[in-house]
Amino acid sequence: MKISQIRRHKRKQALKSNTARLTLTSLIDIFTLLVCFLLVGFQGEAQIPSIKGLALPISSSYAPPESSLTLVVTPTEIRVNEKVIQRLDVPVAEGATMDFTPLITTLAQQALRFKPSQVVNGTPERTVIILADQNIPYATLHQIMMVCSQQHFGRIAFAVNKEAKKNA
């Protein structure tokens, strides 16, 4: 063998011995953690808040809610996204309608955050999910729905509890 061949052979041996090895154990650990964080952070459906003492009506139909503004109506208050914005236990004179100015103001602010889900007659309409206690009078719910509609939250959905399947 010539000297140049010996040198070339030594360089190839040195390059082969310096190759980096990749340990897959730590890489698998990283991807496992990444998948866990992605699964926890993913919200495909809207999350319905659980309010203590709120009794939702029962329904046999079920459609998953979209991600939208959540309006909670309890017998004593109205909440928007977990924040109390108006009290409902204030007495109202016979035949008079309740003043919903705080709700109107809050919906106007929230309209800037939520993109319209559809356009009706040139007016953008947004979606609102109402979680109303089953003991709320219909007249109060009707007034709240009218306020929502006037503030361009015209797509109104009601949250209900899914009826348990009966074994026959």
Contacts in CASP RR format, 6 or more apart in sequence:
PFRMAT RR
TARGET T0000
AUTHOR 0000-0000-0000
METHOD contacts of the structure
MODEL  1
MKISQIRRHKRKQALKSNTARLTLTSLIDIFTLLVCFLLVGFQGEAQIPS
IKGLALPISSSYAPPESSLTLVVTPTEIRVNEKVIQRLDVPVAEGATMDF
TPLITTLAQQALRFKPSQVVNGTPERTVIILADQNIPYATLHQIMMVCSQ
QHFGRIAFAVNKEAKKNA
1 9 0 8 1.000
43 67 0 8 1.000
44 67 0 8 1.000
45 64 0 8 1.000
45 65 0 8 1.000
45 66 0 8 1.000
45 67 0 8 1.000
46 64 0 8 1.000
46 65 0 8 1.000
46 66 0 8 1.000
46 67 0 8 1.000
46 68 0 8 1.000
46 70 0 8 1.000
46 129 0 8 1.000
48 65 0 8 1.000
48 70 0 8 1.000
48 129 0 8 1.000
48 131 0 8 1.000
48 159 0 8 1.000
49 70 0 8 1.000
49 72 0 8 1.000
49 82 0 8 1.000
49 131 0 8 1.000
51 72 0 8 1.000
51 74 0 8 1.000
51 79 0 8 1.000
51 131 0 8 1.000
53 74 0 8 1.000
53 133 0 8 1.000
54 72 0 8 1.000
54 74 0 8 1.000
54 131 0 8 1.000
54 133 0 8 1.000
55 133 0 8 1.000
55 134 0 8 1.000
55 135 0 8 1.000
56 131 0 8 1.000
56 132 0 8 1.000
56 133 0 8 1.000
56 134 0 8 1.000
56 159 0 8 1.000
56 160 0 8 1.000
56 161 0 8 1.000
57 134 0 8 1.000
57 158 0 8 1.000
57 160 0 8 1.000
57 161 0 8 1.000
58 160 0 8 1.000
58 161 0 8 1.000
58 162 0 8 1.000
58 163 0 8 1.000
59 160 0 8 1.000
59 161 0 8 1.000
59 162 0 8 1.000
59 163 0 8 1.000
60 162 0 8 1.000
60 163 0 8 1.000
62 162 0 8 1.000
65 129 0 8 1.000
65 157 0 8 1.000
65 159 0 8 1.000
66 117 0 8 1.000
66 127 0 8 1.000
66 129 0 8 1.000
66 157 0 8 1.000
68 114 0 8 1.000
68 117 0 8 1.000
68 126 0 8 1.000
68 127 0 8 1.000
68 128 0 8 1.000
68 129 0 8 1.000
68 155 0 8 1.000
68 157 0 8 1.000
69 80 0 8 1.000
69 81 0 8 1.000
69 107 0 8 1.000
69 110 0 8 1.000
69 114 0 8 1.000
69 126 0 8 1.000
69 127 0 8 1.000
69 128 0 8 1.000
69 129 0 8 1.000
69 153 0 8 1.000
70 80 0 8 1.000
70 81 0 8 1.000
70 128 0 8 1.000
70 129 0 8 1.000
70 131 0 8 1.000
71 78 0 8 1.000
71 79 0 8 1.000
71 80 0 8 1.000
71 128 0 8 1.000
71 129 0 8 1.000
71 130 0 8 1.000
71 131 0 8 1.000
71 144 0 8 1.000
71 148 0 8 1.000
72 78 0 8 1.000
72 79 0 8 1.000
72 80 0 8 1.000
72 82 0 8 1.000
72 130 0 8 1.000
72 131 0 8 1.000
72 132 0 8 1.000
73 88 0 8 1.000
73 130 0 8 1.000
73 131 0 8 1.000
73 132 0 8 1.000
73 133 0 8 1.000
73 136 0 8 1.000
73 140 0 8 1.000
73 141 0 8 1.000
73 144 0 8 1.000
74 88 0 8 1.000
74 133 0 8 1.000
74 136 0 8 1.000
75 88 0 8 1.000
75 89 0 8 1.000
75 133 0 8 1.000
75 135 0 8 1.000
75 136 0 8 1.000
76 87 0 8 1.000
76 88 0 8 1.000
76 89 0 8 1.000
77 84 0 8 1.000
77 86 0 8 1.000
77 87 0 8 1.000
77 88 0 8 1.000
77 89 0 8 1.000
78 84 0 8 1.000
78 85 0 8 1.000
78 86 0 8 1.000
78 88 0 8 1.000
78 102 0 8 1.000
78 103 0 8 1.000
78 144 0 8 1.000
79 85 0 8 1.000
80 103 0 8 1.000
80 106 0 8 1.000
80 107 0 8 1.000
80 110 0 8 1.000
81 110 0 8 1.000
85 102 0 8 1.000
85 103 0 8 1.000
85 106 0 8 1.000
86 100 0 8 1.000
86 102 0 8 1.000
86 103 0 8 1.000
88 98 0 8 1.000
88 140 0 8 1.000
90 98 0 8 1.000
92 98 0 8 1.000
97 143 0 8 1.000
98 140 0 8 1.000
98 143 0 8 1.000
100 143 0 8 1.000
100 144 0 8 1.000
100 147 0 8 1.000
103 144 0 8 1.000
103 147 0 8 1.000
104 147 0 8 1.000
104 150 0 8 1.000
104 151 0 8 1.000
107 147 0 8 1.000
107 148 0 8 1.000
107 151 0 8 1.000
107 153 0 8 1.000
108 151 0 8 1.000
110 153 0 8 1.000
111 126 0 8 1.000
111 151 0 8 1.000
111 152 0 8 1.000
111 153 0 8 1.000
114 126 0 8 1.000
114 127 0 8 1.000
115 126 0 8 1.000
116 124 0 8 1.000
116 125 0 8 1.000
116 126 0 8 1.000
116 152 0 8 1.000
117 125 0 8 1.000
117 126 0 8 1.000
117 127 0 8 1.000
117 155 0 8 1.000
118 124 0 8 1.000
118 125 0 8 1.000
118 155 0 8 1.000
119 125 0 8 1.000
120 154 0 8 1.000
123 152 0 8 1.000
124 152 0 8 1.000
125 152 0 8 1.000
125 153 0 8 1.000
125 154 0 8 1.000
125 155 0 8 1.000
126 152 0 8 1.000
126 153 0 8 1.000
126 154 0 8 1.000
126 155 0 8 1.000
127 153 0 8 1.000
127 154 0 8 1.000
127 155 0 8 1.000
127 156 0 8 1.000
127 157 0 8 1.000
128 148 0 8 1.000
128 153 0 8 1.000
128 154 0 8 1.000
128 155 0 8 1.000
128 156 0 8 1.000
128 157 0 8 1.000
129 157 0 8 1.000
129 158 0 8 1.000
129 159 0 8 1.000
130 141 0 8 1.000
130 144 0 8 1.000
130 145 0 8 1.000
130 148 0 8 1.000
130 156 0 8 1.000
130 157 0 8 1.000
130 158 0 8 1.000
130 159 0 8 1.000
131 158 0 8 1.000
131 159 0 8 1.000
132 141 0 8 1.000
132 158 0 8 1.000
145 156 0 8 1.000
148 154 0 8 1.000
148 156 0 8 1.000
149 156 0 8 1.000
END
